[in-house]
Structure formats: structure tokens, C-alpha cells
């Protein structure tokens, strides 16, 4: 374990800094958006909700296309190469808001972030998982996936702490600096392949196939796409990627189920992003501090759960069961938040934070087992694509729903209705996870991640937004909600295209290379708000962040998962996905604590610095491949038709301009060869659709429902990250080992469904706090989805797979704002058809239910004893 962590330390540091920069601005974005867009801060300001939804849709559409392409290119050109541009672009948006946060600068931030997120969002995560999948093999891979997820949570904890105490301007400045440091670090230290990495050489003529723990009976000894051509022209890259994805999906039922769970989990998560903070702001008047506290709490819990509980659960019950558990926890958490009757409820529900943090590590672990090491990028890129798709769809549902039920025109009084809807989509993902065939769980492992800079600014963004765009703090300020939605849509559209591309390129050029640009770009937006937060600077930050997030958003997470998928194998991978999510929770805890006590200006400054440090650290210390990297000769938990060689081993290298075409073709081939991958992508879509819907409405709902401010958001995030960390570090591994990743995925979706439903009907300011008990549901989703998907390909194609996942995630992030931003704005305004401020959150629950149902359809993976029996039989016949 120590050797694995040592080899992955540069990747984990890179992911930590990247996620830190992103989490740093989260608590403050709602305030910044509302301040920049809304004339009266006491108004529900539907425009802000719609802007958020539009951004989610745009980013989701972009990442939906780009993530599979990036994943495919990552398998060909290397993960490090594919990380550079997204990390560079992600720096600019926070720089804009770090400089000034008035309306003009906010629009500048909004546009740039939306455009850049179309390429950047999810790229780091996608390629990180692909990197792990390429460099870690056997039982170690799933554990390292958990470590990667835990590091992300740790970054969220740190970012939330920072956001709590930093001023708004400093928050964006620190975020931009963190992204810049992250870019530099990635370029300097991250290695494309770890030393002593045994290449994924497969004996073509050998009749002997080593059977390893937890692999599906139909797993082939060679990659699904091994005989795919190796050279293509530039414009064939996207077509090739899609073709490979189709091939994967057709050959792996488990992968299809994993994708379905990923869709619903991401759909629900995106819906939560669209509604949750707006719900808290409108329902209890939460501000930057409250948001930071909530994020901090959830990050701490999530960090602990992912670093300690998740590896244990994964070893004991298997990643499938951990996935189901996480989805179920998220269902309950969302349902409780939807009916929050007091300001302490969101804090209380942070206990369930580990749920969401169990999901993606389990998903990645299951998916990565379906393919060989050389195809991990394709699988994880496809998962990212599904996540992007869910991120596109979710805002269409949850942004208008949140706006509607937070406004005075709500058809009935139910501010948390959108959260209730989110809980339903978590339930769908949970039900789908139960259908995934049993996957033996990974063994215990731990590590560290990179979301501090991002989490740091999250609690304060609502206050900064409202202050920049709203003329009066008592106005619901729909403009702030719409700005957030527009940003989500734009970034989702961009990342939907870019994430698959980044995942693909990371497989070709290395994860470290692909992390550089997104981490560079992510430094600028927080730097802008760290400098000034009036309307002009806010719009500048808004535009740059939107543009840069097209490339940057999710890049660190995507590539971190790809990194784990490349370097961890077997039952270890899913645990490491959980650890990765746990580290993210830890970062959230740290960020929430920081945000709770820092002035707004310092929050953005610290976020920018953190992003810069992350960039430098990544470039200096991160190795492309870990030492002692074993071949993907075994496949614990893979699909029955899974090959032992990369699906696209002989796929063309392609020229520069054919990357996108070839990447899409590879994605199609992946899907054709893996039904499980398809299912995982579907789950990713609905999960991220719900998550993005929550993002579009929740903080605005909280701000206008209960008057939440920066401190309230920081406190709520802190609780969430604490619970999420604990669940992902401790609970997720145990659940995965005990019940399997598929069931954990389903459980996480179910928990998120319940959590969303409760949030939508929050009747008091404490309800969102209480629903944090269900946070683990949402945190179970993506780890399990990534785990499931990463099993569908080999180490050399993990970037493609993660790119697919994050591309789907981006698609969900594109669609969600179209739904949830206008819905949130409507129900937070005086023109709501009925009084139900949380109606958009209730709607977020429905895609979660869809994801839950799809997760139940993911095929189980035969037990280790059965595989050994078959192996003995095969060897005897040989």
C-alpha cells in the first residue's frame, strides 16, 4: 500500500490541488452570482438559477462529446499530455472573479468558465482514474480508486476551511493560484507511466490465461479492441473513439449497467448542484460561511469514510454492494434535505455524506475491471462522457424546478421539491446498481487527492454572486440562479466534448501532460475574485471560469480516476477509487473549515494559490506510472466477455486533427464490447444530471429560503465533507467488499434520492444539515461507477473509459441546467405557480430514481471461487 501511494503521490497531489481550487470557490459562487445578477438580494433571482442551468447544459454537452475523445486520446498519446490544456484553461475563470466581481466581470467569468469547462470539467478526474487503472493492477486498483476519491474529499475539506475564512476576492485568487501550481506540478513531476511498470504485454499464442480475483467469467484474455487499427487520420479520432466505446458496451453487460448507474448518479448530483445551495440560501438564508461549514462537515466525513471505511467495505462486501449502499445513502440524504424544516438539518444529513463518495470509486473500480490496462482510458473516458451527458440533462430539469419552487410563483409551497426529485433519481441509480452482477470487492487501501482550491470557494460563491448581480440582498434574484445555470450548461457542453478527448489523449500522451493546461487555467477565475468582487470583476471571473471550465472542470478528477485505473488492478482498484473520493472529502473538509473563518477576498486568493501549488506539485512529483505495476492479466469483476488485452490495442495512433473523430470511434467500440460500460454510463448520466440539478438550485434555495450566507454554506459543506470522507474512507470499502460495487452504487443512488427529497421540503434551516447524514449516498456513486467501468478495459485504455464517463457526466451537466435553472428561478420567484421553493430539488430526485433502477440492471460478477474453478478447468484442458 505504501509503495502504491508513493508511486501515486504526484497524481494524488495534482488531484488534491485541482479539486482544492474548485472546491474553494463553491461556497461563494452562489453569493457572487446573485450579487452580480440580482438587483435585490432578497429576491429569488431566477435569472441566476437559469444562468447556472445554462452553464451546466453547455458544459455537459461539451464534455459529453469531449470526455470519450479525451479518454481515447489519453490511451494513445498519454494522460499527461491530455491534462495540460484543460489545466491551463481552468486557471482563467477564477482569476477573473479574483480580480473583480461586478456584473461585467461576472459575465466574463461566466462565459470563459462555460467555454473552458466544456473541455476542462472532469478531465482531471477522468484521466486520473485512467492513470490509476493503467498503473495499478489486480486487487490494488480498486483500493487506489478509493484513495483517489478520498484525496478529492480531503481537498474539499481543506478548500472549505479556506473558503470559510477567506474573503471572496481572496477565495478566487487562491483558487487560481492553486490551479496554476497544480498545472506546473503536473508538468514537472507527473510521469506518464510509473517506474518498473510492467507493460501490458499479452501472450497472443498462450493458451493459459491467469484468472484473478473477482473477474467476470466472460472476461477475455485480450483487450476488447485489441485488433482495432493503430493508425488513423486526424479526423477519424472521434469516430474511432465512439466505435470503440460501442464495442466495449456490446461486450460487457456490467459496463452498461455501470454507465446507467453513473448517469443517474451524475444526474442526481448535478441536480443537487443546481438546487441545493440555492435552496439553502432561499430557505434558511445561508451564506458563504454556512455553505463552507456544510461543505467542511461533509468533506471531513467523506474523507474519513473514503480513506478508512471504503477500503474496508470494498474488501468485505465488494464494490457493487458499496455502490448500492452509497446510492441508497444519497437517496435518503436528498429526501431528508428536501423537507428540511430547520437550518440544522443540512448539517445533520452530512452523516450520509459518505454515500455519494462511495459511488464513483465503486463505479470506476467495476468498470476498470472490464478491460485491459491499455484500454482504461477509453472506459473511464466513456464514463466521463455519460457523466457529462447526465450533467447536461440535469439542469434542464432541476434549474427551472428549483427556480420555480424557490419563487413566489411556486404551484405549492415546497422549497425543497427539486431535492425530492433528485432523491428519486438517486433511487433509480440505486435500483440499477442492484442489477449489477456481483463484483468481488477490493482490499483495504488509502491515499490523498486534489479539490481544495475548488471546494474553498464553493461556500462563498452564492454570496459573491448575489452581491455582484443583485441590487438588494432581500431579493430572490433569479438572475444569479440563471447565471449559474447558464454557466453549468455552457461548461457541460464543453466538457461533454472535451472530457472524452482528454481521456483519450491521456492514454496516448500521459495523464501528467493532460493535467497541465486545465490546472493552469483553473487558477485565473479565483484570482479575479480574489482581487475584487464587484459586478464587473464578477462577470469577468464568471466568463473566464465558464470558458476555462469547458476544459478544466472535472479534468483533474477524470484523470485522477484514470490514473488509479491505470495503476491499480483487481479488487484494489475500487478501494482506491473510494480513497480518492475520500481525499476529495478531506479537501472539502479543509476547504470548508478555511472558508468558515476566512474573509471572502482571502478565500479566492487562497483558492488561486492552492490551484497554483497543485499545478506545480503535479508537474514536479506526479509520476505517469507507478512502480511495481503489474500487467492486467487478471480481471477481478470484469464482464464475461471481457478481453485480457486492450480493446483498442491496435487502434490507430491518428494524426492531430483526427483525434476527436478517432476518440468517438473508440468510444463506440468500447460500448459495443461492454454492456456493463453502457449501463455504467447511463447511471453516470442520471446521477450527474441530478447532481448538476442540485448544484443549480440547492445553494440558491438555501440562500433565499433560509437566508444562508457564506458561513452557513461553509458549515454545511464542512459537515458534508466530513461525513463523506468518513463514509468513503471507511464505509465504502467495507460495503464494496461485503455487497459489491453494484449494490453500493444502487445504495448510494437510493440514499441520494432520499436526501434530495428531504432537502426539497426543508421546513427549517437545520434540515439541510440533517440530510448530510445521507451524503455518503452521492459519494458512493462515482467511485463505484468508475470502478465498474474501469474493469471493462485494460490499463492502456483507462483514459478512454474515464473520458467516456466524464463525457457522459458532462452531457448530464449540460442538460440539467436547462431543466433545473429555470425551475429553480421560477419557484424562488414571486411568479411561482405554487409555493414550493424546493420543488426543483424534488425534481432532482426523479433522475436519481432512474439511475437507481438502471444500477439494479448492472450484471453481477461471478465470485472468485467460481473463477478459480474455471481457471483450474481451463488449465486442465490446456
HUCOR-V580565 format. One record per residue. PSI is psi in degrees with one decimal (none if undefined). OMEGA is omega in whole degrees, -180 to 180 (none if undefined). Layout:
psi = (PSI;PSI)
omega = (OMEGA;OMEGA)
This chain:
psi = (-44.4;-38.2;-41.1;-46.5;-37.0;-41.3;-31.4;3.8;-35.8;-40.8;-45.4;-38.1;-42.5;-45.4;-39.3;-49.7;-39.4;-47.7;-32.0;-45.5;-39.4;-43.0;-25.3;-36.6;-10.3;-47.4;-24.7;-13.7;-36.5;-47.2;-40.9;-42.8;-47.8;-41.7;-34.3;-28.3;-25.6;138.2;-29.5;114.6;-11.1;-5.1;154.8;-21.4;67.0;-27.7;-38.5;-40.2;-43.0;-37.6;-42.3;-43.3;-41.8;-41.2;-42.0;-42.5;-47.0;-46.3;-40.2;-42.1;-42.7;-48.6;-28.5;-36.5;-40.0;-34.1;-47.0;-36.3;-45.5;-42.2;-40.8;-45.7;-32.5;-36.2;-25.1;-44.5;-6.9;146.9;-39.5;-40.6;-43.0;-17.1;-21.5;-55.4;-49.0;-39.4;-32.6;-45.3;-31.4;-10.8;-32.8;-48.3;-49.7;-25.7;-37.9;-51.4;-25.6;-24.3;-45.0;152.0;30.4;-177.0;-45.5;-46.0;-32.1;-42.2;-36.9;-45.3;-44.8;-46.3;-47.8;-40.7;-40.2;-46.9;-45.6;-34.5;-21.4;-23.2;-37.1;-38.4;125.6;-8.9;-45.3;-46.6;-46.5;-50.7;-26.8;-44.1;-38.5;-37.8;-45.7;-43.7;-33.0;-33.8;-16.8;137.8;167.1;-145.1;-16.6;-26.9;-48.4;-34.6;-41.1;-28.8;-43.3;-38.9;-42.2;-44.5;-36.3;-38.6;-37.6;-40.2;-37.7;-41.1;-36.7;-38.3;-48.7;-41.3;-39.5;-40.5;-46.7;-43.0;-30.1;-30.6;-15.1;146.3;163.4;-46.2;-45.4;-30.3;-48.9;-34.7;-44.7;-38.1;-44.0;-42.3;-41.3;-41.1;-39.0;-46.2;-38.8;-42.8;-48.7;-42.5;-43.7;-46.2;-32.2;-43.7;-29.8;131.6;144.4;-41.9;144.6;151.8;154.5;30.1;118.2;122.6;154.9;65.0;129.9;137.0;107.7;-35.0;-8.0;137.7;-7.3;131.7;121.1;130.2;128.5;175.4;129.0;16.1;151.2;148.0;-26.6;7.6;125.7;157.3;-5.9;158.1;149.0;-39.6;32.3;-39.7;8.9;149.7;153.5;-23.8;128.5;163.9;166.1;-42.0;0.3;-2.8;-48.8;-43.4;-42.9;-41.3;-45.7;-38.2;-41.3;-40.2;-43.2;-38.5;-40.6;-49.0;-39.5;-24.4;4.4;104.3;-37.3;-39.9;-39.9;-45.9;-38.2;-40.4;-36.3;-45.4;-41.3;-42.0;-51.0;-35.5;-45.4;-37.9;-44.7;-42.2;-41.8;-39.4;-37.5;-40.7;-32.4;-23.6;-30.9;-55.1;-33.9;-36.8;-46.0;-38.5;-41.6;-33.9;-42.0;2.3;29.2;147.8;-165.6;-40.2;-44.1;-40.7;-43.4;-39.0;-41.7;-45.6;-40.6;-46.3;-46.7;-36.6;-41.9;-47.1;-44.3;-37.7;-47.3;-42.4;-38.6;-34.1;-30.5;-47.2;-43.1;-47.7;-37.5;-46.7;-41.6;-39.2;-33.5;-44.0;-13.4;153.7;-28.3;-44.3;-36.0;-39.4;-47.2;-39.3;-44.4;-41.6;-39.1;-41.8;-40.2;-33.8;-49.7;-39.2;-45.5;-39.9;-41.8;-42.3;-33.3;-25.0;28.4;120.8;-7.1;162.5;-17.5;-13.3;-46.4;-35.4;-40.9;-37.7;-7.0;-18.9;-28.4;6.4;-35.0;-20.9;-53.3;-27.1;-13.7;-20.9;-62.9;-39.4;-39.6;-42.0;-47.0;-40.7;-42.4;-45.2;-38.6;-21.2;-7.6;-11.5;171.0;172.7;-34.0;-5.7;10.7;-35.1;-38.5;-48.2;-49.4;-32.1;-36.4;-39.0;-43.1;-36.2;-41.1;-40.8;-40.8;-39.9;-44.1;-37.6;-25.3;-43.6;-40.9;-47.7;-29.7;-30.9;-51.0;-28.6;-51.4;-33.8;-42.8;-45.3;-38.8;-49.3;-7.9;-6.6;174.0;-8.4;13.4;140.2;-30.9;160.8;103.7;75.8;-30.2;21.7;-39.4;-35.1;-35.6;-39.6;-35.7;-39.9;-32.1;-40.2;-30.7;-38.6;-39.1;-44.5;-37.7;-47.4;-37.9;-36.8;-28.6;-19.9;-11.2;132.0;145.7;130.4;116.4;139.1;161.3;168.2;169.1;136.5;164.4;165.5;-161.7;156.7;-152.9;52.8;13.7;-49.0;-39.7;-46.9;-26.9;-39.1;-9.5;-47.7;-24.9;-11.7;-34.3;-47.8;-42.0;-42.5;-48.0;-42.7;-32.6;-33.4;-12.4;137.2;-26.6;134.0;-17.1;-0.8;142.2;-22.1;70.0;-25.0;-40.8;-41.0;-43.3;-37.8;-43.3;-43.1;-41.5;-41.7;-43.2;-41.5;-47.1;-47.3;-39.8;-41.5;-43.0;-48.0;-28.4;-34.0;-41.1;-35.6;-46.1;-35.9;-45.5;-43.4;-39.8;-47.0;-32.7;-32.6;-24.0;-47.1;-7.9;148.2;-40.0;-41.7;-38.4;-16.4;-20.7;-56.2;-49.2;-39.0;-31.5;-47.4;-30.3;-9.1;-32.6;-49.0;-49.5;-27.4;-36.5;-50.3;-24.5;-24.9;-45.0;151.5;28.2;-176.7;-44.1;-46.6;-33.1;-44.1;-34.9;-46.1;-39.1;-46.2;-47.6;-40.8;-40.3;-46.5;-46.2;-34.5;-18.9;-33.3;-35.7;-38.6;123.3;-6.6;-46.5;-45.2;-45.5;-49.2;-28.0;-44.0;-39.8;-37.2;-45.3;-44.3;-34.0;-31.9;-14.6;144.2;165.0;-149.7;-12.8;-29.7;-47.6;-35.8;-39.8;-30.8;-41.6;-40.3;-39.9;-45.9;-35.2;-38.8;-37.2;-39.8;-39.6;-42.4;-36.9;-39.0;-49.8;-41.6;-39.6;-42.6;-43.0;-44.8;-33.6;-29.5;-11.7;147.3;160.8;-44.8;-44.4;-28.5;-48.5;-34.9;-44.9;-37.8;-44.3;-41.0;-42.8;-41.8;-39.6;-45.7;-40.9;-40.5;-47.9;-43.8;-43.2;-45.1;-31.0;-43.5;-28.0;131.3;144.0;-37.9;147.7;159.4;161.3;37.8;113.7;160.0;158.2;57.9;-9.5;159.8;94.2;113.5;15.9;170.7;153.0;-25.3;11.3;135.8;159.3;-6.7;159.8;140.6;-38.7;35.6;-43.0;17.4;152.2;149.6;-34.7;152.1;175.5;-46.3;-6.9;4.2;-46.5;-44.7;-45.8;-37.9;-43.9;-37.1;-41.1;-39.2;-42.9;-42.7;-38.7;-47.5;-36.7;-31.9;2.3;102.5;-35.6;-38.3;-40.8;-45.5;-40.0;-38.4;-36.6;-45.4;-41.3;-42.6;-52.5;-34.7;-47.2;-29.4;-45.0;-42.0;-44.9;-34.5;-38.8;-43.2;-32.0;-21.6;-27.9;-51.5;-36.3;-38.8;-45.6;-36.6;-42.7;-17.6;-40.2;4.9;28.7;145.0;-166.1;-42.1;-41.0;-43.8;-41.3;-42.1;-42.3;-44.6;-37.0;-45.0;-42.2;-46.3;-33.7;-50.1;-42.3;-38.9;-44.2;-45.6;-39.6;-30.2;-30.5;-48.6;-45.8;-46.9;-39.0;-44.3;-42.0;-40.6;-31.6;-48.2;-10.0;156.0;-36.3;-45.2;-35.0;-40.6;-46.8;-41.9;-41.3;-41.7;-39.7;-43.4;-42.3;-33.5;-50.0;-42.1;-43.6;-40.6;-43.9;-40.8;-37.3;-24.6;28.4;120.3;-6.6;162.2;-18.6;-12.0;-47.1;-33.4;-41.5;-35.4;-9.0;-15.6;-24.7;2.6;-37.0;-25.7;-50.4;-32.4;-13.5;-21.8;-63.9;-38.5;-42.4;-38.9;-47.2;-38.2;-42.3;-45.0;-37.5;-20.0;-8.7;-12.3;171.6;179.3;-36.1;-7.8;14.2;-33.1;-39.4;-44.6;-48.2;-35.6;-39.2;-45.6;-47.5;-23.8;-43.8;-39.7;-41.3;-37.2;-43.5;-37.2;-23.0;-45.6;-39.3;-46.9;-30.8;-29.3;-50.1;-28.7;-51.7;-33.9;-42.4;-45.5;-39.7;-48.3;-7.2;-6.6;174.8;-10.1;12.5;138.8;-29.7;159.7;104.1;76.9;-29.4;20.0;-39.3;-34.9;-35.5;-39.2;-28.9;-28.4;-28.3;-47.2;-28.5;-39.7;-38.9;-44.7;-36.8;-46.5;-40.3;-36.3;-29.4;-18.0;-10.1;131.2;140.9;160.1;131.4;156.7;165.0;-38.5;-38.1;-41.6;-39.7;-38.3;-43.8;-37.8;-43.2;-40.4;-45.0;-41.8;-37.1;-42.3;-39.2;none)
omega = (180;179;179;-179;178;179;-178;-172;-180;177;-178;177;178;180;179;-178;180;180;177;-180;179;-179;-177;-176;-177;-177;-174;-174;180;179;-180;-180;-179;-179;-178;-172;-169;180;-179;-174;177;178;-179;174;-178;-178;178;179;-179;177;178;179;179;178;179;-179;-179;180;179;179;180;-179;178;179;-171;-174;176;179;180;178;178;180;179;177;-177;-173;178;-177;-177;180;-177;-180;-169;-177;179;-179;177;-177;-177;-178;-171;-177;179;177;-179;-180;175;179;-180;-174;175;-174;-178;180;177;178;176;176;-176;-177;-179;-180;179;-179;-177;179;177;177;-170;-170;178;-177;-179;179;-178;-177;176;177;177;179;179;-179;-180;-171;-180;-174;175;-176;-176;-172;-176;177;179;173;178;177;179;178;180;178;178;179;178;177;177;178;-180;-180;-180;175;-179;-179;-178;-174;179;170;-174;-179;-180;180;180;179;179;179;180;179;179;178;179;178;179;179;-180;-179;180;-178;-175;-168;-175;177;-178;177;-179;177;179;180;176;-177;180;179;-177;-179;-176;-173;-177;176;-178;176;178;179;-175;-170;168;-176;-179;-175;-179;-180;179;180;-179;-178;-178;-174;-174;-175;176;-178;-178;-178;175;175;-172;-173;179;-174;-177;180;179;-179;179;179;179;178;179;179;178;-175;-179;-177;-177;176;180;180;177;179;178;179;178;178;178;-179;-177;178;179;177;179;180;178;176;177;178;-178;-170;-166;-176;175;177;180;-178;-179;-175;-175;179;180;176;-177;-177;178;178;-180;179;178;179;180;-180;180;-179;179;-180;-180;-180;-179;-178;-177;-178;-174;-175;-176;179;180;179;-179;180;-174;-173;-179;-175;-180;180;176;177;179;180;179;178;179;178;179;176;-180;-179;180;-180;179;179;-178;180;-179;-178;179;-177;-178;-178;177;178;-178;-179;176;177;180;-178;-180;-178;-178;-178;176;-168;-172;175;178;179;180;-180;180;-177;-176;180;-177;-177;179;-176;-177;-178;-179;180;180;-177;-178;174;179;176;177;177;177;177;178;178;177;177;176;-175;-173;-179;177;-178;-167;179;177;180;178;179;-179;-175;171;-180;179;-179;-180;-180;174;-175;178;-176;-177;-177;179;177;176;177;178;179;179;178;172;179;178;177;178;180;178;-180;179;-180;179;-179;-174;177;177;-172;-178;176;-175;176;179;177;-173;-175;-162;-177;-173;-177;-179;-178;-176;-175;-176;-177;-174;-175;180;179;-180;-180;-180;-179;-176;-173;-176;-178;-179;-176;179;180;179;171;179;-179;180;179;-179;177;178;179;179;179;180;-179;-178;179;179;178;-179;-178;178;178;-171;-174;176;178;-180;178;179;-179;180;176;-178;-174;179;-178;-177;-179;-177;-180;-169;-176;179;-180;175;-176;-177;-179;-171;-177;178;178;180;180;176;179;-179;-174;175;-174;-178;-180;177;179;177;178;-179;-178;-179;180;178;-179;-176;180;176;177;-169;-170;179;-178;-180;180;-179;-178;175;177;178;178;178;-179;-180;-172;179;-175;177;-177;179;-174;-177;177;179;172;178;177;178;177;178;177;176;178;178;178;176;177;180;180;-179;178;179;-179;-176;-173;179;171;-174;-177;-179;180;-180;179;178;178;179;179;179;178;179;179;178;179;-180;-179;179;-178;-175;-168;-174;177;-178;178;-180;172;178;179;-180;179;175;-180;178;-175;179;176;-179;180;-176;-179;-175;177;176;180;-180;180;-175;-175;-179;179;-177;177;175;176;-172;-172;179;-175;-177;-180;-180;-179;179;178;178;178;179;179;178;-178;180;-175;-177;175;180;179;177;-180;178;179;178;178;178;-179;-175;178;180;175;178;-180;179;175;177;179;-178;-171;-167;-175;176;177;180;-178;-176;178;-176;178;179;176;-177;-179;179;178;180;179;180;179;179;178;-180;-176;178;180;180;179;-180;-177;-177;-179;-175;-174;-176;179;-180;-179;180;180;-175;-173;178;-177;-178;-179;176;176;179;179;179;178;179;178;180;176;180;-180;-179;180;-179;178;-177;-179;-179;-178;178;-176;-179;-178;177;177;-179;-179;176;175;-180;-179;-180;180;180;-178;175;-168;-172;176;-179;178;179;178;179;-177;-176;178;-177;-177;178;-176;-176;-178;179;178;179;-179;179;176;177;-179;-178;173;175;177;178;178;177;180;176;-174;-173;-178;178;-179;-168;178;178;180;178;180;-179;-175;172;-178;179;-177;-180;180;174;-174;178;-176;-178;-176;179;177;177;178;178;-177;-176;176;175;177;178;178;178;180;179;180;178;-179;179;-174;175;178;-178;-176;-178;-179;178;-180;179;178;179;179;179;178;180;-180;178;178;179;none)
